[in-house]
Amino acid sequence: MKKKKCIVIEDYKSPYTDPLIITKGEILTIGEKESEWAGWIWCTNKKEESRWVPEKYLDIKGKIGKVKKYYDATELTVKSGEELIIKDEEAEWYWVMNQKGKSGWVPIKNVKLI
């Protein structure tokens, strides 16, 4: 099977230095649901760390979300012209790996399939 690749067409700088990593069964507090990215919800863990989490990774009851599967919220800073390998897709974002072996999420609007 051929690997899906893309090239960065617009720089993206991650606003977060410490990613939130959550595990299956973890309980999160649900925050705001409105963002420019449909399908993502602002969540806070028991350590008071907050990040956007894909809505479909959560079983939500009121203001509590139970995590359905492991999730790493790392966002990757990328520069125009970089070639990336696409590993996953979620709500207008790709989970990618760059040429140096670093992985993270980048907005689909910042890349073009090649």
C-alpha positions in Angstrom: 0.0 0.0 0.0 1.4 3.4 -1.0 1.9 5.9 1.8 -0.2 9.1 1.6 2.0 12.1 1.4 1.4 15.9 1.5 3.4 19.0 1.2 3.1 22.0 3.4 1.7 25.0 1.5 1.3 27.4 4.4 3.5 27.5 7.6 1.8 26.3 10.8 3.2 27.1 14.3 1.9 25.1 17.2 0.6 27.3 20.0 1.2 24.5 22.5 4.6 23.4 23.9 3.3 20.6 26.2 0.8 18.2 24.5 -2.0 16.6 26.3 -1.9 12.8 26.2 -4.9 11.0 27.4 -5.6 7.3 27.8 -8.7 5.1 27.3 -11.0 5.4 30.3 -9.7 8.7 31.6 -12.3 11.2 32.7 -12.1 14.8 31.4 -14.1 18.0 32.2 -15.8 19.3 29.0 -15.3 23.0 28.3 -16.3 25.1 25.3 -17.6 23.3 22.2 -17.3 26.2 19.8 -14.1 26.6 17.8 -13.0 27.3 14.3 -12.5 23.5 14.0 -15.8 21.5 13.9 -15.5 18.2 15.8 -13.1 19.3 18.5 -13.9 20.0 22.2 -11.9 21.8 24.8 -11.2 19.4 27.6 -9.4 19.5 31.0 -7.8 16.5 32.8 -7.4 15.9 36.5 -4.0 17.7 36.4 -5.8 20.8 35.1 -4.1 20.5 31.7 -6.4 21.5 28.8 -6.4 21.0 25.1 -8.7 20.3 22.1 -9.8 16.7 21.8 -11.7 15.1 18.9 -15.4 14.8 20.0 -15.6 11.3 18.6 -12.9 10.1 21.0 -15.2 10.9 24.0 -18.4 9.5 25.5 -19.9 12.8 26.8 -22.5 13.1 29.6 -23.1 16.7 30.5 -19.8 18.3 31.4 -17.9 15.0 31.8 -16.2 13.1 29.0 -14.9 9.5 29.2 -12.1 8.9 26.8 -12.8 6.0 24.3 -9.3 5.6 23.0 -5.7 6.9 23.4 -5.1 10.4 22.1 -2.0 12.5 21.7 -2.7 16.2 21.2 0.8 17.1 19.9 0.6 19.8 17.1 3.5 19.9 14.7 5.1 23.1 13.7 5.8 22.9 9.9 7.2 25.2 7.2 6.1 25.7 3.6 7.7 23.1 1.3 8.1 20.4 3.9 7.0 16.9 2.8 5.0 14.9 5.4 3.6 11.4 5.6 0.0 11.2 6.6 -0.8 8.7 9.3 -4.4 9.6 10.3 -7.1 12.2 9.7 -9.5 13.7 12.2 -12.0 16.7 11.8 -10.0 18.7 9.3 -6.5 17.8 10.7 -3.9 15.2 9.7 -1.7 13.3 12.1 1.6 13.4 10.1 5.3 12.5 10.4 7.9 14.8 9.1 11.3 13.9 7.5 13.0 14.0 10.9 10.6 11.4 12.4 8.6 13.9 14.5 4.8 13.4 14.5 1.9 15.6 15.3 -1.3 17.2 14.1 -1.4 19.8 11.3 -4.5 21.5 9.8 -5.5 20.0 6.5 -5.9 23.5 5.0 -2.1 24.1 5.4 -1.1 21.1 3.2 -1.7 19.7 -0.3 -1.8 16.0 -1.1 1.0 14.8 -3.4 
